């Protein structure tokens, strides 16, 4: 993301997609019955595709790096939680 500071429009578009995805994650975390490994793989692939489709100037390899890094960050900060059936 720091490398995108030279392209403020692209950075802002990526940041907007990140915020939207994070809001969605908070809701999905409460209702998704999927196993953690499936959720992570799906999240990374969906977020990568979302960036490619909605942010002009983001190449596939950059979208992959952003999706992987952001997923890790979400895991550290906990907006991505896994539902545990009891």
C-alpha positions, 0 to 999 in steps of 0.5 A, a space after each residue: 500500500 505504501 508504494 501506491 502513495 504515488 498514485 493517490 486515486 488508486 490508493 483511495 480506491 483500494 482503501 475504499 474497497 478495503 473498508 467495504 470488505 472489512 465491514 462485510 467481514 464483521 457481519 460474515 464472521 457472525 453468520 458464516 458456518 464455513 470452516 476457517 480454512 475455507 473462509 480464508 481461501 475464499 476471502 483472499 480469492 474474492 478480495 483479490 478479484 474485487 480489487 482487479 474488477 473495481 480498482 483501475 491500475 491494479 495488476 493481478 499480482 499486486 491485487 494478490 499481494 494486497 489481498 494476502 497482506 490485508 487478510 493477515 492484518 485482519 487476522 491480527 486485529 480480529 475483524 475476521 473471527 471464526 464462528 464456533 458451534 457449541 
